[in-house]
Amino acid sequence: MAKTRTRGRPLNGWLVVDKPSGMTSTDVVNRVRRRLDARKVGHGGTLDPLATGLLPLAFGEATKTVAYVMDGDKTYRFTVRWGQATDSDDAEGAVIAERPERPTRAAIEATLPRFVGEIEQVPPAYSAIKVEGQRAYDLAREGEAPQLKARIVRVDRFELIDLPDPDHGVFEVDCGKGTYMRSLARDLGEALGCLGHIAQLRRLAVGPFTEEDAISLDTLEANADSARPEELLLPVETALDDIPALALTEAEASRLKSGQALSMLARSSAERIRHLEPGDIVCAMSGGKPVAISRFEAGELRPIRVINL
């Protein structure tokens, strides 16, 4: 969720922070907002306090593109602690069950394919999902056991990276929106008959952003005084790399920015729209800058979110 202040710099763009363990995503947002004196900033996908890794922050007009980052594919690396189940499915929770069994590499590799593809997954009790208007984690903290329904999620890759000792396994996962690593660890441990929970978790990629784009909080704070804040940010349109761009004239852009639909039926537009299908989402560009996230429908370009840069 973006936070807006009446004062501060009107910055626009993306900053990818390498979140340290022990901080909430909101803590990171507030710390960076104060350091850069930013007027409006939000994040593109929550990370648990235990987790480290990529936390994309959207400034100003970039907040209008957050949904495209949150809907993007993600990559995680995590360590499972075998033999224990916790009430939060990670190391921050209380141990609720233990087993002496430990899985072999052969058993793990034989079981992983069950968790690849479109699978049913029950979210962790400590999650932000709403149950009858309340967050599941609030119910769990009050001692209630929230009844969460299984959901269909997509896992493209679930790979065993290392078995450093009998109590731990290291994995990497490529997945779609809404996939919980804590649930994967829990369900894998149950399938192997040994139980398990997340001991360490790191997000390696989210949407178009990778570790190469990330900056640590320490580095950010060290550079904030020597560089203009604008120089630290990636362009607003970076979040829209996965949707096609459509170049507009200045007059066309002005019409779209005023909220009006733009007819693309003229012969002069035929080449620009030949790859588009009805319902396609595009990033309308003019002068090298994004103008609006738009939908192509019935021969028209219809603005969804106007971007004012």
VEXKEDREN-603694 format. One record per residue (C-alpha): residue number from 1; residue in one letter; y, z, x. Coordinates in Angstrom, 2 decimals. Layout:
<zalums>
+-----+------+---------+---------+---------+
! seq ! type !   north !      up !    east !
+-----+------+---------+---------+---------+
! NUM !    a !       Y !       Z !       X !
...
+-----+------+---------+---------+---------+
</zalums>
This chain:
<zalums>
+-----+------+---------+---------+---------+
! seq ! type !   north !      up !    east !
+-----+------+---------+---------+---------+
!   1 !    m !    0.00 !    0.00 !    0.00 !
!   2 !    a !    3.41 !   -0.96 !    1.33 !
!   3 !    k !    6.10 !    1.68 !    1.73 !
!   4 !    t !    9.72 !    0.66 !    1.22 !
!   5 !    r !   12.82 !    2.52 !    2.38 !
!   6 !    t !   16.40 !    1.75 !    1.50 !
!   7 !    r !   17.30 !    1.94 !    5.19 !
!   8 !    g !   15.73 !    0.56 !    8.34 !
!   9 !    r !   15.28 !   -2.82 !    9.94 !
!  10 !    p !   14.25 !   -5.68 !    7.61 !
!  11 !    l !   11.34 !   -6.77 !    9.80 !
!  12 !    n !    8.94 !   -9.53 !    8.70 !
!  13 !    g !    5.52 !  -10.22 !   10.21 !
!  14 !    w !    2.24 !   -8.66 !   11.27 !
!  15 !    l !    1.40 !   -6.05 !   13.89 !
!  16 !    v !   -2.27 !   -5.36 !   14.63 !
!  17 !    v !   -2.74 !   -1.78 !   15.79 !
!  18 !    d !   -5.86 !   -0.57 !   17.58 !
!  19 !    k !   -6.28 !    2.59 !   15.53 !
!  20 !    p !   -7.50 !    5.66 !   17.43 !
!  21 !    s !  -10.12 !    7.99 !   15.97 !
!  22 !    g !   -8.91 !   11.06 !   14.12 !
!  23 !    m !   -5.96 !    9.42 !   12.34 !
!  24 !    t !   -5.82 !    8.12 !    8.79 !
!  25 !    s !   -4.55 !    4.61 !    8.15 !
!  26 !    t !   -1.52 !    6.11 !    6.41 !
!  27 !    d !   -0.79 !    8.24 !    9.51 !
!  28 !    v !   -0.68 !    5.04 !   11.59 !
!  29 !    v !    1.60 !    3.28 !    9.10 !
!  30 !    n !    4.04 !    6.19 !    9.06 !
!  31 !    r !    4.07 !    6.55 !   12.85 !
!  32 !    v !    4.72 !    2.84 !   13.46 !
!  33 !    r !    7.29 !    2.64 !   10.66 !
!  34 !    r !    9.29 !    5.48 !   12.21 !
!  35 !    r !    8.96 !    4.11 !   15.75 !
!  36 !    l !   10.18 !    0.63 !   14.80 !
!  37 !    d !   12.58 !    1.90 !   12.13 !
!  38 !    a !   11.03 !   -0.58 !    9.69 !
!  39 !    r !   12.23 !   -0.83 !    6.11 !
!  40 !    k !    8.94 !   -1.89 !    4.52 !
!  41 !    v !    5.41 !   -1.70 !    5.93 !
!  42 !    g !    1.86 !   -1.51 !    4.61 !
!  43 !    h !   -1.65 !   -2.01 !    5.97 !
!  44 !    g !   -4.26 !   -4.70 !    5.40 !
!  45 !    g !   -7.40 !   -2.63 !    4.80 !
!  46 !    t !   -8.08 !    1.10 !    5.19 !
!  47 !    l !  -10.08 !    2.51 !    8.07 !
!  48 !    d !  -11.75 !    5.93 !    7.83 !
!  49 !    p !  -10.26 !    8.65 !   10.09 !
!  50 !    l !  -13.46 !    8.55 !   12.20 !
!  51 !    a !  -13.12 !    4.79 !   12.76 !
!  52 !    t !  -11.25 !    2.98 !   15.51 !
!  53 !    g !  -10.21 !   -0.64 !   15.82 !
!  54 !    l !   -8.14 !   -3.24 !   14.07 !
!  55 !    l !   -5.64 !   -2.04 !   11.48 !
!  56 !    p !   -3.29 !   -4.92 !   10.59 !
!  57 !    l !    0.17 !   -3.74 !    9.50 !
!  58 !    a !    2.33 !   -5.96 !    7.31 !
!  59 !    f !    6.12 !   -5.77 !    7.56 !
!  60 !    g !    8.58 !   -6.97 !    4.94 !
!  61 !    e !    7.64 !  -10.33 !    3.45 !
!  62 !    a !    4.23 !  -10.16 !    5.14 !
!  63 !    t !    3.23 !   -7.54 !    2.56 !
!  64 !    k !    2.98 !  -10.41 !    0.08 !
!  65 !    t !    0.08 !  -11.80 !    2.13 !
!  66 !    v !   -1.91 !   -8.55 !    2.50 !
!  67 !    a !   -4.49 !   -9.57 !   -0.12 !
!  68 !    y !   -5.53 !  -12.56 !    2.01 !
!  69 !    v !   -6.28 !  -10.29 !    4.95 !
!  70 !    m !   -8.15 !   -7.73 !    2.84 !
!  71 !    d !  -10.23 !  -10.51 !    1.27 !
!  72 !    g !  -11.10 !  -11.93 !    4.69 !
!  73 !    d !  -14.34 !  -11.51 !    6.62 !
!  74 !    k !  -14.72 !   -8.53 !    8.92 !
!  75 !    t !  -16.75 !   -7.58 !   12.00 !
!  76 !    y !  -17.79 !   -4.03 !   12.86 !
!  77 !    r !  -19.69 !   -2.27 !   15.62 !
!  78 !    f !  -21.17 !    1.11 !   14.80 !
!  79 !    t !  -23.58 !    3.72 !   16.08 !
!  80 !    v !  -26.15 !    5.26 !   13.75 !
!  81 !    r !  -27.37 !    8.80 !   14.34 !
!  82 !    w !  -31.03 !    8.88 !   13.26 !
!  83 !    g !  -32.76 !   11.85 !   11.65 !
!  84 !    q !  -29.87 !   13.23 !    9.62 !
!  85 !    a !  -28.25 !   12.37 !    6.30 !
!  86 !    t !  -24.74 !   13.69 !    5.56 !
!  87 !    d !  -22.82 !   14.01 !    2.31 !
!  88 !    s !  -20.19 !   11.54 !    3.57 !
!  89 !    d !  -22.66 !    9.19 !    5.32 !
!  90 !    d !  -20.81 !    9.73 !    8.59 !
!  91 !    a !  -20.43 !   12.40 !   11.27 !
!  92 !    e !  -17.54 !   14.09 !    9.47 !
!  93 !    g !  -19.76 !   15.23 !    6.61 !
!  94 !    a !  -22.16 !   18.13 !    6.20 !
!  95 !    v !  -25.84 !   17.53 !    7.01 !
!  96 !    i !  -27.81 !   17.51 !    3.75 !
!  97 !    a !  -31.26 !   16.41 !    4.98 !
!  98 !    e !  -33.15 !   16.03 !    8.26 !
!  99 !    r !  -36.33 !   14.29 !    9.40 !
! 100 !    p !  -38.11 !   14.29 !   12.76 !
! 101 !    e !  -39.13 !   10.60 !   12.69 !
! 102 !    r !  -37.32 !    8.10 !   14.93 !
! 103 !    p !  -37.51 !    4.31 !   14.49 !
! 104 !    t !  -38.85 !    1.85 !   17.06 !
! 105 !    r !  -37.01 !   -1.30 !   18.02 !
! 106 !    a !  -39.74 !   -3.37 !   16.32 !
! 107 !    a !  -39.38 !   -1.41 !   13.08 !
! 108 !    i !  -35.59 !   -1.76 !   13.08 !
! 109 !    e !  -35.66 !   -5.50 !   13.75 !
! 110 !    a !  -38.28 !   -6.01 !   11.05 !
! 111 !    t !  -36.12 !   -4.13 !    8.51 !
! 112 !    l !  -32.68 !   -5.61 !    9.21 !
! 113 !    p !  -33.28 !   -8.91 !    7.33 !
! 114 !    r !  -33.49 !   -6.89 !    4.10 !
! 115 !    f !  -29.80 !   -6.13 !    4.50 !
! 116 !    v !  -28.56 !   -9.67 !    5.20 !
! 117 !    g !  -27.22 !  -11.99 !    2.51 !
! 118 !    e !  -25.97 !  -10.86 !   -0.88 !
! 119 !    i !  -27.29 !   -7.34 !   -1.32 !
! 120 !    e !  -26.83 !   -4.45 !   -3.72 !
! 121 !    q !  -25.01 !   -1.51 !   -2.19 !
! 122 !    v !  -23.99 !    1.89 !   -3.59 !
! 123 !    p !  -20.67 !    2.97 !   -2.03 !
! 124 !    p !  -20.46 !    6.35 !   -0.27 !
! 125 !    a !  -19.57 !    9.36 !   -2.40 !
! 126 !    y !  -16.50 !    9.82 !   -0.19 !
! 127 !    s !  -14.84 !    6.50 !   -1.01 !
! 128 !    a !  -11.65 !    5.36 !   -2.72 !
! 129 !    i !  -13.50 !    3.82 !   -5.68 !
! 130 !    k !  -12.28 !    5.13 !   -9.04 !
! 131 !    v !  -14.67 !    6.92 !  -11.42 !
! 132 !    e !  -13.14 !    7.45 !  -14.87 !
! 133 !    g !   -9.67 !    7.29 !  -13.38 !
! 134 !    q !  -10.33 !    9.56 !  -10.39 !
! 135 !    r !  -11.03 !    8.67 !   -6.76 !
! 136 !    a !  -14.64 !    9.28 !   -5.81 !
! 137 !    y !  -13.60 !   11.23 !   -2.71 !
! 138 !    d !  -11.52 !   13.62 !   -4.84 !
! 139 !    l !  -14.53 !   14.32 !   -7.06 !
! 140 !    a !  -16.77 !   14.78 !   -4.01 !
! 141 !    r !  -14.32 !   17.24 !   -2.43 !
! 142 !    e !  -14.32 !   19.25 !   -5.66 !
! 143 !    g !  -18.08 !   19.62 !   -5.42 !
! 144 !    e !  -18.95 !   17.00 !   -8.02 !
! 145 !    a !  -21.42 !   14.20 !   -7.34 !
! 146 !    p !  -19.68 !   10.98 !   -8.43 !
! 147 !    q !  -22.03 !    8.48 !  -10.06 !
! 148 !    l !  -21.21 !    5.24 !   -8.30 !
! 149 !    k !  -22.76 !    1.98 !   -9.43 !
! 150 !    a !  -24.37 !   -0.48 !   -7.06 !
! 151 !    r !  -22.26 !   -3.53 !   -6.23 !
! 152 !    i !  -23.09 !   -6.91 !   -4.78 !
! 153 !    v !  -21.70 !   -7.32 !   -1.25 !
! 154 !    r !  -22.22 !   -9.98 !    1.41 !
! 155 !    v !  -23.61 !   -9.35 !    4.90 !
! 156 !    d !  -23.71 !  -12.41 !    7.16 !
! 157 !    r !  -25.06 !  -10.74 !   10.31 !
! 158 !    f !  -26.68 !   -7.36 !   10.96 !
! 159 !    e !  -27.72 !   -7.17 !   14.60 !
! 160 !    l !  -29.24 !   -4.42 !   16.72 !
! 161 !    i !  -27.21 !   -4.26 !   19.95 !
! 162 !    d !  -28.69 !   -1.27 !   21.75 !
! 163 !    l !  -30.96 !    1.78 !   21.48 !
! 164 !    p !  -29.34 !    4.06 !   24.06 !
! 165 !    d !  -31.65 !    6.98 !   23.26 !
! 166 !    p !  -34.19 !    7.98 !   20.56 !
! 167 !    d !  -31.46 !    9.50 !   18.33 !
! 168 !    h !  -29.05 !    6.54 !   18.22 !
! 169 !    g !  -28.86 !    2.82 !   17.50 !
! 170 !    v !  -25.87 !    0.52 !   18.02 !
! 171 !    f !  -25.28 !   -2.37 !   15.61 !
! 172 !    e !  -22.84 !   -5.17 !   14.87 !
! 173 !    v !  -22.16 !   -6.53 !   11.39 !
! 174 !    d !  -20.28 !   -9.57 !   10.06 !
! 175 !    c !  -19.55 !   -9.10 !    6.37 !
! 176 !    g !  -17.39 !   -9.90 !    3.39 !
! 177 !    k !  -14.96 !   -7.83 !    1.37 !
! 178 !    g !  -16.00 !   -4.41 !    0.09 !
! 179 !    t !  -19.01 !   -3.84 !    2.35 !
! 180 !    y !  -19.34 !   -0.22 !    3.49 !
! 181 !    m !  -20.77 !    0.38 !    6.95 !
! 182 !    r !  -21.55 !    3.98 !    6.00 !
! 183 !    s !  -23.73 !    2.71 !    3.17 !
! 184 !    l !  -25.48 !    0.25 !    5.48 !
! 185 !    a !  -26.28 !    3.04 !    7.95 !
! 186 !    r !  -27.49 !    5.33 !    5.18 !
! 187 !    d !  -29.65 !    2.69 !    3.52 !
! 188 !    l !  -31.11 !    1.47 !    6.81 !
! 189 !    g !  -32.07 !    5.02 !    7.73 !
! 190 !    e !  -33.73 !    5.51 !    4.37 !
! 191 !    a !  -35.60 !    2.20 !    4.63 !
! 192 !    l !  -36.89 !    3.22 !    8.07 !
! 193 !    g !  -37.98 !    6.61 !    6.76 !
! 194 !    c !  -35.88 !    8.55 !    9.26 !
! 195 !    l !  -32.48 !    8.92 !    7.55 !
! 196 !    g !  -29.23 !    8.12 !    9.33 !
! 197 !    h !  -25.45 !    8.28 !    9.28 !
! 198 !    i !  -22.50 !    6.70 !   11.12 !
! 199 !    a !  -21.69 !    8.51 !   14.37 !
! 200 !    q !  -19.11 !    5.99 !   15.63 !
! 201 !    l !  -17.43 !    3.03 !   13.94 !
! 202 !    r !  -15.11 !    0.31 !   15.26 !
! 203 !    r !  -13.62 !   -2.69 !   13.46 !
! 204 !    l !  -13.60 !   -5.68 !   15.80 !
! 205 !    a !  -12.10 !   -8.33 !   13.51 !
! 206 !    v !  -10.49 !   -8.60 !   10.08 !
! 207 !    g !   -9.43 !  -11.85 !    8.47 !
! 208 !    p !   -7.68 !  -13.99 !   11.12 !
! 209 !    f !   -7.11 !  -11.05 !   13.48 !
! 210 !    t !   -9.26 !  -10.18 !   16.51 !
! 211 !    e !   -9.11 !   -7.59 !   19.30 !
! 212 !    e !   -6.99 !  -10.01 !   21.35 !
! 213 !    d !   -4.21 !   -9.50 !   18.78 !
! 214 !    a !   -4.35 !   -5.70 !   18.88 !
! 215 !    i !   -1.99 !   -3.25 !   20.54 !
! 216 !    s !   -2.62 !    0.46 !   21.05 !
! 217 !    l !   -0.20 !    3.04 !   19.66 !
! 218 !    d !    0.56 !    4.22 !   23.20 !
! 219 !    t !    1.41 !    0.70 !   24.36 !
! 220 !    l !    3.49 !    0.08 !   21.25 !
! 221 !    e !    5.51 !    3.21 !   21.80 !
! 222 !    a !    5.96 !    2.43 !   25.49 !
! 223 !    n !    7.24 !   -1.08 !   24.70 !
! 224 !    a !    9.28 !   -0.31 !   21.60 !
! 225 !    d !   12.39 !    0.60 !   23.58 !
! 226 !    s !   12.23 !   -2.34 !   25.99 !
! 227 !    a !   11.48 !   -5.11 !   23.47 !
! 228 !    r !   13.10 !   -6.13 !   20.23 !
! 229 !    p !   10.79 !   -5.18 !   17.33 !
! 230 !    e !   10.69 !   -8.82 !   16.18 !
! 231 !    e !    9.11 !   -9.78 !   19.52 !
! 232 !    l !    6.13 !   -7.50 !   18.82 !
! 233 !    l !    5.25 !   -9.10 !   15.47 !
! 234 !    l !    3.01 !  -12.04 !   14.63 !
! 235 !    p !    4.38 !  -14.57 !   12.10 !
! 236 !    v !    3.98 !  -13.87 !    8.38 !
! 237 !    e !    1.85 !  -16.99 !    7.96 !
! 238 !    t !   -0.76 !  -15.74 !   10.47 !
! 239 !    a !   -2.49 !  -14.05 !    7.54 !
! 240 !    l !   -2.76 !  -17.41 !    5.77 !
! 241 !    d !   -4.60 !  -19.32 !    8.50 !
! 242 !    d !   -7.62 !  -19.83 !    6.22 !
! 243 !    i !   -5.71 !  -21.63 !    3.48 !
! 244 !    p !   -4.28 !  -25.14 !    3.84 !
! 245 !    a !   -0.60 !  -25.64 !    4.65 !
! 246 !    l !    1.50 !  -28.16 !    2.73 !
! 247 !    a !    4.79 !  -29.42 !    4.17 !
! 248 !    l !    7.75 !  -29.66 !    1.78 !
! 249 !    t !   11.22 !  -31.13 !    2.03 !
! 250 !    e !   14.17 !  -28.76 !    1.87 !
! 251 !    a !   14.88 !  -29.80 !   -1.75 !
! 252 !    e !   11.23 !  -29.25 !   -2.76 !
! 253 !    a !   11.18 !  -25.88 !   -1.06 !
! 254 !    s !   14.36 !  -24.82 !   -2.86 !
! 255 !    r !   12.78 !  -25.64 !   -6.21 !
! 256 !    l !    9.60 !  -23.72 !   -5.41 !
! 257 !    k !   11.53 !  -20.71 !   -4.12 !
! 258 !    s !   13.43 !  -20.56 !   -7.40 !
! 259 !    g !   10.09 !  -20.03 !   -9.14 !
! 260 !    q !    9.80 !  -23.53 !  -10.61 !
! 261 !    a !    6.68 !  -25.69 !  -10.51 !
! 262 !    l !    6.88 !  -28.76 !   -8.27 !
! 263 !    s !    5.38 !  -32.05 !   -9.44 !
! 264 !    m !    3.25 !  -33.75 !   -6.78 !
! 265 !    l !    2.43 !  -36.87 !   -8.78 !
! 266 !    a !    4.92 !  -39.15 !   -7.05 !
! 267 !    r !    3.37 !  -41.86 !   -4.87 !
! 268 !    s !    5.18 !  -40.39 !   -1.86 !
! 269 !    s !    3.16 !  -37.17 !   -2.28 !
! 270 !    a !   -0.26 !  -38.84 !   -2.46 !
! 271 !    e !   -1.07 !  -38.42 !    1.24 !
! 272 !    r !   -0.03 !  -34.76 !    1.25 !
! 273 !    i !   -2.29 !  -33.78 !   -1.63 !
! 274 !    r !   -5.29 !  -36.05 !   -1.05 !
! 275 !    h !   -7.43 !  -33.15 !    0.26 !
! 276 !    l !   -6.49 !  -30.77 !   -2.55 !
! 277 !    e !   -8.60 !  -29.94 !   -5.60 !
! 278 !    p !   -7.34 !  -28.39 !   -8.85 !
! 279 !    g !   -7.04 !  -24.62 !   -8.40 !
! 280 !    d !   -6.66 !  -24.75 !   -4.61 !
! 281 !    i !   -4.35 !  -22.17 !   -3.03 !
! 282 !    v !   -1.95 !  -23.51 !   -0.39 !
! 283 !    c !    0.78 !  -22.18 !    1.86 !
! 284 !    a !    3.88 !  -24.26 !    1.16 !
! 285 !    m !    5.91 !  -24.71 !    4.36 !
! 286 !    s !    9.41 !  -25.98 !    5.09 !
! 287 !    g !   11.20 !  -26.06 !    8.41 !
! 288 !    g !    8.19 !  -24.46 !   10.08 !
! 289 !    k !    8.35 !  -21.38 !    7.84 !
! 290 !    p !    6.28 !  -20.35 !    4.80 !
! 291 !    v !    8.06 !  -20.82 !    1.49 !
! 292 !    a !    5.49 !  -19.70 !   -1.07 !
! 293 !    i !    1.82 !  -19.09 !   -1.65 !
! 294 !    s !    1.12 !  -21.63 !   -4.37 !
! 295 !    r !   -1.64 !  -22.99 !   -6.59 !
! 296 !    f !   -2.22 !  -26.74 !   -7.02 !
! 297 !    e !   -2.97 !  -27.42 !  -10.66 !
! 298 !    a !   -2.46 !  -30.28 !  -13.12 !
! 299 !    g !   -0.66 !  -32.31 !  -10.47 !
! 300 !    e !    1.83 !  -29.52 !   -9.81 !
! 301 !    l !    2.43 !  -26.96 !   -7.12 !
! 302 !    r !    2.97 !  -23.62 !   -8.85 !
! 303 !    p !    4.37 !  -20.66 !   -6.89 !
! 304 !    i !    2.29 !  -17.45 !   -6.88 !
! 305 !    r !    4.28 !  -15.43 !   -4.33 !
! 306 !    v !    7.62 !  -16.64 !   -3.01 !
! 307 !    i !    8.26 !  -15.71 !    0.64 !
! 308 !    n !   11.90 !  -15.17 !    1.58 !
! 309 !    l !   12.44 !  -15.65 !    5.31 !
+-----+------+---------+---------+---------+
</zalums>
